[in-house]
Amino acid sequence: MSDKTLDPPLPPIDARAEAVAERLFGLKFALRKDDPKHIHDEWEHAAEWIRDGYLRQAIEVLAAADQAQPASADGSDYGERMRVEYRELTARAGRLRDMLQRYADGTLDFEPVCPISLLSRQLDVMDAYANLLRRRAKIEHVNLEKQDSATE
């Protein structure tokens, strides 16, 4: 096997990636968690290609973790997410309802490509979904009209 590999070179490694790689290494070899010195010593003496493999895994794991934002990270909870979903749904349904009314009045400034019957059915489904959200909110004691702190 040649010295060159098909893998691209590793990006600069920070302490966070190094720590995650070392932890993954320790887990893989079932090294004792209560003995970090032993894990560190084994890590330091591991072959470079093994260390590179774990560093690549650590970089991927950290990149995925950085992209994923847990619901609690921005201070929102399921109630706030439900309020946002309801506000967005009712706003979109309102715009569609307005467009359909302007079509019926003959004041719409364009001709829809989609059949009006399909757009009307879409509005019916959106209204039904909004009704389901209202019923769920009532059961779960979520006030859908509550404003979030960003809009107050």
C-alpha positions, -999 to 999 in steps of 0.1 A, spaced: 0 0 0 14 34 -9 19 63 15 -8 83 -3 -44 76 6 -76 83 -12 -89 104 17 -85 141 15 -61 156 41 -76 163 75 -87 198 82 -71 216 112 -80 197 143 -92 216 173 -93 204 209 -130 196 207 -125 172 177 -94 157 194 -114 150 226 -143 134 206 -120 113 186 -102 101 217 -136 93 233 -148 74 202 -115 54 203 -120 45 240 -156 34 233 -146 13 203 -120 -7 223 -142 -8 254 -115 9 275 -126 17 310 -144 50 312 -133 56 347 -96 55 337 -92 84 313 -54 83 317 -53 48 302 -76 58 273 -53 88 267 -22 67 268 -36 42 243 -48 71 221 -13 87 221 3 54 211 -22 44 184 -10 43 148 -15 75 129 -39 60 104 -61 48 133 -60 83 149 -68 99 115 -98 76 111 -112 86 145 -105 122 139 -125 120 106 -154 104 125 -152 130 152 -153 159 126 -184 143 110 -201 138 143 -194 173 154 -205 188 121 -238 169 124 -242 179 160 -235 216 151 -262 215 124 -288 199 146 -305 224 169 -324 209 197 -358 224 204 -345 237 238 -315 254 223 -334 285 212 -357 285 243 -387 272 225 -409 243 235 -435 223 217 -461 249 227 -441 276 210 -435 255 179 -473 248 178 -480 285 180 -456 293 152 -470 265 130 -506 277 137 -497 314 129 -479 303 96 -508 281 86 -535 306 93 -515 333 74 -511 311 44 -547 301 45 -557 337 47 -537 346 16 -552 317 -3 -587 327 9 -580 362 -2 -568 351 -37 -599 328 -41 -622 357 -31 -605 381 -56 -608 354 -83 -646 351 -75 -649 389 -76 -630 390 -109 -603 413 -95 -574 388 -95 -546 402 -116 -535 368 -130 -551 336 -142 -542 307 -119 -527 277 -137 -541 253 -111 -579 246 -112 -598 267 -88 -615 236 -75 -581 222 -64 -572 255 -47 -606 255 -29 -599 220 -17 -565 230 -5 -581 258 15 -606 233 30 -578 210 41 -558 239 56 -588 251 75 -594 215 88 -558 213 99 -560 246 117 -591 233 135 -572 202 145 -544 224 159 -569 244 179 -585 213 193 -550 199 202 -540 232 218 -571 232 239 -564 197 252 -527 205 258 -535 239 274 -515 258 248 -526 294 241 -522 297 203 -527 335 204 -498 341 228 -472 363 213 -435 352 215 -411 377 230 -396 385 195 -430 399 183 -441 417 215 
